[in-house]
Amino acid sequence: MKSLTVFAMILILSACGGSPSMKLLKKHHNDLVVYEDFGVCKGYGCRYYLKTGLSDGEWQQITDVFTVPPKEAAEEREYIKKAIGLFERLIGPKTGTDSDDAGAQIINFSTRDQMDCIDEAFNSSTYLHLLRKAGLIRFHRLGKPLRRGNFIDRWPHNTATIHELALPETVKGEGHYVVDSWFHANGVAPEIIPASLWSKGWSPDKE
């Protein structure tokens, strides 16, 4: 294994190799309460944690996505994609993340309003929590953020996850899906794919 300089390691850690988003969720658990008042991360590794929220009218836009209830889990996942993208478009102008680019640049000296996968995993988990709490998600529950890669096999990467309620709860088994908004720019619907596939290094540009 090649040795890494301190500078190189800092660059790696700034691009999704830091502490898992689960620690952030535990730290800010009490903030995951109501749509009018919750927190979001930005700046790579949640360097900036901002309190924000939605107005009643904005929340209505979110609930409108589910006006016609989904009939099955697969259909609900499509609804979730639309809702997460809408969350980002509504929250972006309030937090400065509306200009967030797809992915995360390794060398980036202007990360304040950008989000790496740790930020994205935390934020998507927050949005999923709010949807589930409101009863809008009925076929899934929020899972723990998942991580892949350890520098040796592939680049470290984190994501939010959901579990299909009708199937056994296994980390990489059938019914466990990632909700990964890191691949695309702010406001674009996230990728929802089986966790088992994602863990092998899946990305949309490989399709």
C-alpha positions in Angstrom: 0.0 0.0 0.0 1.3 3.4 -0.9 2.0 5.8 1.9 -0.1 9.0 2.1 1.2 12.4 3.0 -0.6 14.4 5.6 -1.9 16.8 3.0 -3.2 14.0 0.8 -5.0 12.4 3.7 -6.7 15.7 4.6 -7.9 16.0 1.0 -9.3 12.4 1.2 -11.0 13.0 4.5 -12.6 16.2 3.1 -14.2 14.2 0.3 -16.5 11.7 2.2 -13.9 9.8 4.2 -14.8 11.4 7.5 -16.9 10.1 10.4 -20.2 8.4 9.5 -23.4 10.5 9.2 -24.9 8.2 11.9 -22.9 10.1 14.6 -24.4 13.4 13.3 -27.9 12.0 13.4 -27.4 11.0 17.1 -25.8 14.3 17.9 -28.7 16.3 16.4 -31.5 13.8 17.2 -33.6 16.3 19.0 -33.6 18.6 16.0 -35.4 15.9 13.9 -38.8 16.9 15.1 -41.0 19.2 13.0 -40.9 20.4 9.4 -40.9 24.1 10.6 -37.6 23.7 12.5 -34.8 21.2 11.7 -31.1 21.3 10.8 -29.1 20.6 7.7 -25.4 20.1 7.0 -23.1 21.6 4.4 -19.5 22.6 3.9 -18.1 19.0 3.7 -18.3 16.7 6.8 -21.1 18.9 8.3 -18.6 21.7 8.9 -21.6 24.1 8.9 -24.8 23.0 10.7 -27.7 25.3 10.0 -31.2 25.5 11.5 -33.9 26.0 8.9 -37.4 24.8 8.1 -40.3 24.9 5.8 -43.4 27.1 5.8 -46.8 25.6 5.8 -47.1 26.3 2.1 -43.8 24.6 1.4 -44.7 21.6 3.4 -47.9 21.4 1.5 -45.9 21.1 -1.7 -44.1 18.1 -0.1 -47.3 16.4 1.0 -48.8 17.0 -2.5 -46.3 14.6 -3.9 -48.2 11.9 -1.9 -51.7 13.1 -2.8 -52.4 9.8 -4.6 -51.0 7.2 -2.1 -48.6 4.7 -3.6 -50.0 1.2 -3.9 -46.7 -0.7 -3.4 -43.2 -0.2 -2.1 -41.6 0.3 -5.6 -44.1 3.1 -6.4 -43.4 4.7 -3.0 -39.7 4.8 -3.7 -40.5 6.9 -6.8 -42.5 9.3 -4.6 -39.6 9.5 -2.2 -37.2 10.5 -5.0 -39.5 13.4 -6.0 -40.0 14.5 -2.4 -36.2 14.5 -1.6 -35.5 16.5 -4.8 -38.2 19.0 -3.8 -36.9 19.3 -0.2 -33.5 20.3 -1.7 -35.1 22.9 -4.0 -37.0 24.5 -1.2 -34.2 24.4 1.4 -31.3 25.3 -1.0 -32.1 29.1 -1.2 -32.4 29.3 2.6 -29.0 27.7 3.3 -27.0 28.7 0.3 -26.9 25.1 -1.0 -29.0 25.7 -4.1 -25.7 26.0 -6.0 -24.4 22.6 -4.8 -22.7 20.7 -7.6 -23.0 17.0 -8.3 -20.5 14.9 -6.4 -17.6 16.4 -4.4 -14.4 17.8 -5.7 -11.3 16.5 -4.1 -9.5 19.8 -4.2 -12.0 22.5 -3.5 -11.1 25.7 -1.6 -14.7 27.0 -1.6 -16.7 24.3 0.1 -18.9 26.5 2.3 -22.1 26.1 0.2 -21.2 22.7 -1.2 -22.1 19.3 0.2 -20.1 16.1 0.3 -21.7 12.6 0.9 -21.7 13.0 4.7 -23.7 16.2 4.4 -26.0 14.6 1.8 -26.5 11.5 3.9 -27.4 13.5 7.0 -29.8 15.8 5.1 -31.5 13.0 3.2 -32.0 11.0 6.5 -33.5 14.1 8.0 -36.0 14.5 5.2 -36.8 10.8 5.3 -37.5 11.1 9.0 -39.9 14.0 8.5 -41.7 12.1 5.8 -42.0 9.0 7.9 -43.1 10.9 11.0 -45.9 12.6 8.9 -47.1 9.2 7.8 -46.3 9.9 4.1 -44.0 6.9 3.9 -45.9 3.7 4.6 -44.0 0.9 3.0 -40.5 1.8 4.3 -38.7 2.9 7.4 -35.6 4.9 7.8 -32.4 2.9 8.0 -29.0 3.8 9.3 -26.6 5.6 7.0 -24.4 3.2 5.1 -20.8 3.5 4.2 -18.7 1.8 1.5 -15.0 1.9 0.7 -11.9 2.0 2.9 -9.4 3.7 0.6 -7.9 0.4 -0.4 -10.7 -1.1 -2.4 -12.6 2.1 -3.3 -13.2 5.7 -2.4 -15.1 6.1 1.0 -18.7 7.1 0.5 -21.8 7.5 2.7 -25.5 7.5 2.0 -28.9 7.5 3.6 -30.9 4.3 3.5 -34.5 2.9 3.9 -35.8 -0.6 4.6 -38.9 -2.1 3.0 -41.2 -3.0 5.8 -42.5 -6.3 4.3 -39.0 -7.8 4.1 -36.5 -8.9 6.7 -34.2 -6.1 8.0 -30.8 -7.0 6.7 -28.1 -4.5 5.9 -27.3 -5.6 2.4 -30.2 -8.0 1.8 -33.3 -7.7 -0.4 -35.5 -4.7 0.7 -32.6 -2.5 1.9 -32.2 0.6 -0.4 -29.8 3.5 -0.4 -31.2 7.0 -1.0 -28.1 8.7 -2.5 -28.4 12.4 -3.4 -24.7 13.0 -3.7 -24.4 11.9 -7.3 -26.5 14.8 -8.6 -26.7 18.6 -8.2 -29.0 20.2 -5.7 -32.7 19.6 -6.4 -32.2 16.6 -8.7 -34.0 13.4 -7.5 -31.6 11.0 -5.7 -30.7 7.6 -6.8 -32.6 4.8 -4.9 -31.1 1.4 -5.6 -30.5 -1.8 -3.6 -27.9 -1.4 -0.9 -26.2 -4.6 -2.1 -25.6 -3.2 -5.5 -24.5 0.2 -4.2 -22.0 -1.4 -1.8 -20.1 -2.9 -4.8 -19.3 0.6 -6.1 -22.3 1.4 -8.2 -22.7 4.9 -9.7 -25.0 6.2 -12.4 -22.2 6.9 -14.8 -21.3 3.2 -14.9 -24.7 2.2 -16.2 
